[in-house]
C-alpha cells in the first residue's frame, strides 16, 4: 500500500519569489554568543546598504571561524 505524503506548505509561485529582495554580503566578523547557539555576524552589503549586524542560530552547524 502506497502512503500519500501531504506537502507541509503550498508551492510558491515564481511571482512570489520575484517579490523578494535578496542581497549578498560579505561576512567581515563573526563571533559565538556564549551559552547560546547564536553567531553574531557583521556583514558588509556594499555602499548602498553598508554594514549590518545579523544574529543566526546556526552555531551547531557552522563555526564563526568558518564564516
C-alpha positions in Angstrom: 0.0 0.0 0.0 1.4 3.3 -1.1 1.5 6.1 1.5 0.4 9.6 0.5 2.5 12.5 1.8 0.8 15.8 2.1 3.1 18.9 1.5 3.9 20.9 4.6 3.3 24.2 2.8 1.8 25.1 -0.5 4.0 25.6 -3.5 5.4 29.1 -4.0 4.9 30.8 -7.4 7.6 32.5 -9.4 5.7 35.8 -8.9 6.1 35.4 -5.1 9.8 34.7 -5.5 10.3 37.7 -7.7 8.9 39.9 -4.9 11.8 39.0 -2.6 14.7 41.4 -2.2 17.7 39.1 -1.9 21.1 40.6 -1.2 24.6 39.1 -1.0 27.0 40.4 1.6 30.5 39.6 2.9 30.9 38.5 6.5 33.6 40.7 8.0 33.4 39.4 11.6 31.7 36.5 13.2 31.6 35.5 16.9 29.8 33.0 19.0 27.5 34.3 21.7 28.5 32.2 24.7 25.8 30.0 26.2 23.7 30.1 23.0 23.6 28.6 19.5 23.8 32.2 18.1 26.5 33.6 15.9 26.8 37.4 15.7 27.8 38.4 12.2 28.9 41.8 10.9 28.1 41.7 7.2 29.1 44.3 4.6 26.4 44.7 1.9 28.3 47.3 -0.1 27.9 51.1 -0.4 24.1 51.1 -0.9 23.3 49.3 2.4 26.5 49.3 4.3 27.3 47.1 7.4 24.6 45.2 9.2 24.6 43.0 12.2 22.9 39.6 11.8 22.3 37.0 14.5 21.9 33.5 13.3 21.1 30.4 15.3 23.5 28.2 13.3 26.3 27.5 15.8 25.6 23.8 15.9 26.1 23.6 12.1 29.0 26.1 11.5 31.8 27.8 13.5 32.4 31.5 13.4 35.9 30.8 12.0 34.4 29.0 9.0 32.4 32.1 8.1 
